[in-house]
């Protein structure tokens, strides 16, 4: 019996791939992510921040599907697989030392911080691994990802359904535009010294490289398909570092 036979007919969903990727990567125990089956949007609920009643409402609403993130041990294995792909011997040795023991994800990222090309290769590698898990999860739930429309079209006489809960409403961050956030960053930067500014700049470059690598990976997949191929706002690295990532005590979540 196929997955579709087990779970019902296949359903098209305009998935927000970037948000879904973040949800699969972030396995912090206090963070719960849900996919809205109607809009394809990903909603993140954080214990201690979200209204408990709203949290319960989302968990019991059939239009939201709980997202199962990739375990920290599986993501640790990705680092192990990536290290032998690094050409520079000294960097390989540093990365091998970095992933030894608790705090491995943070140390691994710190080592890559000053190695732009390898850092981008790592992000692309990890993005590809996440994509495998996402596609398997979507297939298991009989969901077919389709392209998202720039401006969702609605029929003028169509009955109005209850609007899905927005991330801003859930976290109480209404009206926070990109320009407002940039202004807040500038204001904070004015209070920092040289060393702290250097750290902030390095992290900003890290995030920029991560996004660029992710975009490159997705575009490459899009070209292959066209040719007939197939906020607690902690980072996933911080969340995974809460436990020893040694793979000795946990099975693989998905064989690759």
Secondary structure as UniProt FT lines:
FT   HELIX           3..7
FT   STRAND          11..13
FT   HELIX           17..25
FT   TURN            29..30
FT   STRAND          31..36
FT   TURN            37..39
FT   STRAND          42..46
FT   TURN            47..49
FT   HELIX           52..60
FT   TURN            62..63
FT   STRAND          64..66
FT   HELIX           72..83
FT   TURN            84..85
FT   HELIX           89..98
FT   TURN            102..103
FT   HELIX           104..112
FT   TURN            113..114
FT   HELIX           116..140
FT   TURN            141..142
FT   STRAND          143..145
FT   TURN            156..157
FT   HELIX           167..171
FT   TURN            174..175
FT   HELIX           178..189
FT   TURN            190..191
FT   HELIX           194..226
FT   TURN            227..228
FT   HELIX           236..240
FT   TURN            241..242
FT   HELIX           247..249
//
